[in-house]
Amino acid sequence: MSTKTQARQLVVQTWNPFTGCTKISPACANCYAEPMAKKLHRWGTAGYENGFAFTVHADRIEKAPPLKRKKPTLYFINSMSDTFHEDADEGSIDAILQIVQQAHWHNFYFLTKRSERMRHYFDTHTAPDNLWLGVTVEDRRHGLPRLDDLRRTRCINRHLCCEPLLEDLGAIDLSGIRLIVGGGESGPNARPAKVSWVESLYQQCQIQKVDFYWKQWGTYDQEGRAKGNSRSGALVNGRMLQAFPPDLMP
């Protein structure tokens, strides 16, 4: 596990050739992207004419901001959607992948809850070395099967997003996983995370040599006390558990 990056912040740019999504698991219940998309729709923001309905933006693929940005950057692709949404056509996914290959000086990552479709896609496509593939693992019932799909996906950089972390995940096999990013839930209907769940994940990462990055506690602090809508810090029992692979940040 990396120690050089312990004090650094994980800084990410976003690129959204897709917007909008549909809910498929408990992690979606308080989706941050849905109210944001609806707000942008009310404001008349370009690209959100359809609110949170799934939409492919061909112009955002054609213009591809990552190709114009020369400073090496970490890009989250489709932070306002899911790249492997059932309504996403394969040609658009192919076009995104081609840009990832062209912009080799950046790192990119996909995060999906449609892990089976992502696995099948990469059965016939090659994941570039600068692409990180990740799945949401919020609980045992819905999240852990995605982890199994991810391990079977052909790529070299795999990560998990355990945000929102909704329960103790128990003992898990992290073979082939390079990074776990975890966090509590924010918003008026947030569900609190427990310190014991975070500690269990962290200890398993230590043993299995996987980097672990706890982003923030969300609406509730580690004692389960509500803090309104503000983020309540990232300390876990007085420790900042924030390490990530040195090659993730360009």
N, C-alpha and C positions, 0 to 999 in steps of 0.2 A: 504494500500500500504506500502511496506517495505521501511524503511528509513535507516536501518542498512547497506544496501548494496550500498548506493548511490555513494560512492567514489570507489567501487571495479570495476575491469575490468572483463568482461565476457570472460573467457579463455576456449577455446574449442579445443579438439582433433578431428581428422577426421578418419573415417574408411569407406573404399570404396569397399565393395564387388560387387557393380555395378559401371560401368562407362559408360558415353555416354548418350545422351538424344535426344529428338526432340522438336522443338519449338511449343508451343500451345497457347501462349497469349503474350500481349505486354511486360510483364516482361521479356520474353525470348529474346527480340530483341538484346540486347547487353550482352548476357550471358557470365559471367566470365569464366565458366568451358570450353566452347568450344575452345577458343584460347589457353587455358592452356593445354587441352588434345592434341590439334594438335601440340603444341610445344613439349610436352613430346613424342609424336609419332616421330617427326623429330629427337629428341635426342636418340631414341631407348630405351626409358624407359620401363621396364617390366610392362605389364598390359595395355599399350596404343598402342598395335599393331594394333588395329582397329580404332585408332584416337578417334573421338567423336561418333562413331556408338555404339548403346546400346550393352553392353556386361556384362554377368554375370561371375564373377570370383570365381569359386567353391573353388579354393585354398585359397582365402582370407576368405572364410566362414569356411573352415576346420581348418585353422591355427588361425583364430580369435584373433588378438592382444589384444582385451579387456580382454580376459580370462587370458592372461599372465601378464597383468599390474595390480599390486595389489594396487597401490595408487588410491583412489577414484577419478574419472575423469568424466567430461562431454564430451560425444562423439556425434558428428554430423554424423549420418549414411548416407552415399551416398551423400556427398557434391558435388561430380562430376557427379551426376545422379539424378534420381527420383525413390525412392523405389517402387512406384506404377505405374511405366511406363507400358504402355499397353503390352510391350514385356517381362515383368518380370514374370517368372513362379511362381505360388503360393508356390511351394515346396521350392524355394529359399527364399522367404519372410518368410515362416514358419521357416526355418533354422536360419535366422537372429533373428527372434523373440525368438527362443529358447536360443540363446546366450545372448540376453538381459535379459532373465529370469535367466540364470545361473550366469551372472556377476552382481549380485544384488547390489554390492557395488558401481557400477557406476551409473550415470544417462545417458540416451541416448535420442536423439530426431530425429524424422522423420520430414522432411519438403517436402510437395508435392504440385503440382498444379493439381494432379489427385485426387481431394478430394472425388469424388463420389466413385471411386474404393476403397479408403482407408476406407470410411464409410461402404461399403458393406463387406469389409474384416473383420472389427471388429464387424460386426453383428454375426460372427461365431467364432471369436477368442477373447481371453481376453488380454487386454493391461496391462502389469505389471505396478506396481506403480512407477517403476523407468524409465518409458518411457513417453516422452512428445511428443504429436502429434501436428503438426503444418501445416498451409497452407499459401501460398503466397497470400497476398491481396494488389495488386499494384494499383487497380482502382475500380470503382464502377461496371462496366459491367462484368468484368471477376473475380475480386477478392471477391466481397461481396457474390456471390453465394457459393464460397468455404467456407466462414465463416458459412453460413447456414448448409452446409454439416458437418463441424467440430463440430458444436454444437450438431448435431444428432449422432455423433460418440461416441461409448461407451468407455470412458476413464475418468481419473480423472485430467490429466494434459494436458491442451490445450493452444497453443500459436499461435500468428500470426506473420508473417514476412511481414512487409510493407516496403520492400527494393527490388527494387527501388520504392519509393513512387512517383507515377506519377500524382496524382491529389488529390484534397480535397475529402475525402471519405464521407463527410456529417455526419449526425447523425447516429450512428450505435449502435446496441444492442450487448454489450460485455458480456452478461450473460454466465457463464461457462468458460470464458477465463481468464487465470491467468497472461499472459504476452504478451506484444506487443514489438517486436524488429523492429525498423525502421531505414531507412538510405537513403541517396541519391545515385545516380548512378555514377559510375566511368568509365573512358575510353574515347576515342576520340569522340564517338557519344553520350555521356551522355546527358540525359534530366534533367534539373535542377529541384530541389524540392523547394517549397516555405515555408517560415517560418510560414505563416498562416495555412498551411496544418498540419504542425508538432504541432503547438500550439493547434489546434482543437483536434487532436488525444490525446495529453497529457491531456488536460482539461477533455475530456470524460473518460480517464483512471482514473483521480483523482476522478471524481464523482462516477464512477462505481467500484472503488477499484480494479483496474487492474494495475500491475506493467508495467512501460514503460521504454524502453532502446533505446535511440537514439545513433546509432553507430558512424555515420560520415556523412558529407555532400557530399562527393564524389568529382567529378571534379569541381563542382561549389560550391562556398561558399553560406552562407545564404542570401547574397545580390544579388545572381545570377551572380557573377563574375567568369569567368573561371580561374581555377588554374592549367591548364595543366592536367596531369594524377595523380597529387598528391592528397591525401586526405586532405580536408580543415578544419579538426577539427570537434568537436562534440558539441560545444557550441550553444545553442539556445537562442538568445537574452541575451547572457551573462551568461546563466545557463547551467550546465551539467545535463541533464535529463537522468540519468542512474541508474535505480533501477531495481532489479529483485528479485524473490522469494528466501528467504534464503535457502530453501531446493533444489533449482536447482543446486547450486554448491556444490559438495560433500565436 
